[in-house]
Amino acid sequence: MTGPFLSLAQIRNRLILTARAVLRDHRAGPDGRCRVCRVPGCRVATAARNVIDAATEIELRPADDRW
């Protein structure tokens, strides 16, 4: 659980860890379909990738460009 005592960096790290766990579960099988959803284009895996991309994009930007 997240609480008001966590810093933004800690919340960001928890989001990334959760997204990585989702990607481990929703990876494509030998037939190219998601092992959980059983569809070729898994929306859950796409959303997890987007979370990771957004979190790393924020990390790489200079401090004066963030706001």
C-alpha positions in Angstrom: 0.0 0.0 0.0 1.1 3.5 -0.7 0.7 6.1 2.0 1.3 9.8 2.5 4.7 9.0 4.1 6.2 7.8 0.8 8.2 10.0 -1.4 7.4 10.5 -5.1 10.5 8.4 -6.0 9.3 5.5 -3.8 5.9 5.6 -5.4 7.5 5.7 -8.9 9.7 2.7 -8.0 6.6 0.8 -6.8 4.8 1.5 -10.0 7.8 0.2 -12.0 8.1 -2.9 -9.9 4.4 -3.6 -10.3 4.5 -3.1 -14.1 7.5 -5.5 -14.4 5.6 -8.1 -12.4 2.6 -7.7 -14.8 4.9 -8.1 -17.8 6.3 -11.3 -16.4 2.8 -12.7 -16.1 1.5 -11.4 -19.4 4.4 -12.3 -21.7 3.7 -14.0 -25.0 3.8 -17.8 -25.2 5.3 -19.9 -28.0 2.2 -19.3 -30.1 2.5 -15.5 -29.8 -0.5 -15.0 -27.5 -0.5 -13.8 -23.9 -0.4 -16.6 -21.4 -3.1 -15.0 -19.2 -5.4 -13.2 -21.6 -4.9 -15.7 -24.6 -4.9 -12.8 -27.1 -2.2 -11.8 -29.5 -2.1 -8.1 -28.6 -2.4 -8.0 -24.8 -3.7 -4.7 -23.6 -2.5 -5.3 -20.0 1.1 -5.8 -21.2 0.9 -2.7 -23.4 -0.3 -0.6 -20.4 2.5 -2.0 -18.2 5.0 -1.0 -20.9 3.5 2.5 -21.1 3.9 2.9 -17.3 7.5 1.9 -17.5 8.2 4.2 -20.4 6.5 7.1 -18.7 8.4 6.5 -15.4 11.8 6.3 -17.1 11.0 9.4 -19.3 10.4 11.4 -16.2 13.7 10.2 -14.6 15.7 11.1 -17.7 14.4 14.7 -18.2 16.4 17.5 -16.6 14.9 19.0 -13.4 14.0 22.3 -14.9 11.9 20.7 -17.7 9.8 18.6 -15.4 7.3 21.3 -14.5 
